[in-house]
Amino acid sequence: MLLFDLPFILAEKGITNPAAFLRQAGFPPHTVSRLLNESRYRVTYDQIETLCIHLHCTPNELLRWEPPRGVDVPSGHPLQKLRRSNEKSLAAKLLKLPVEKLDKLRAFVEKLETE
C-alpha cells in the first residue's frame, strides 16, 4: 500500500511544530489537520510541490510503501526504495549524541555538502 507519510519527513527534518510549519508554508488549518492526521488524505500536485519546496525534498520522500499481504514483490523492485524501518528519526538520535561527537558529525556533514 502506498501511503502519504508527511510526519516522517517532518521528523527527519527536525521540525518540532509541524502545524506551525505547514501554516507558515501557506496551508489553511483544515488542510494542516488532514495532512498530519490522515495518511490516506488526497494530496494535490500543487500541495506536493509546496511541501517539496519548503521541505527541500522530492515527492518520493513524502511517500512510504508497505507491500500488500500475500503479494511477492521482488527485492529489486523500485517500490522497495519507499519502504521504511521503524527506527527513530535522525533528529531524535542527534539529540542524544554527546557534544564531542557532534564536532565529528559537523565535519562529516560539511564534507557531504561539498560533494
Secondary structure, DSSP 8 states (H G I E B T S, - for coil): -EEE-HHHHHHHTT-S-HHHHHHHTT--HHHHHHHHH-TT----HHHHHHHHHHHT--GGGGEEE---TT----TTSGGGGG-------HHHHHHTS-HHHHHHHHHHHHHHHH-
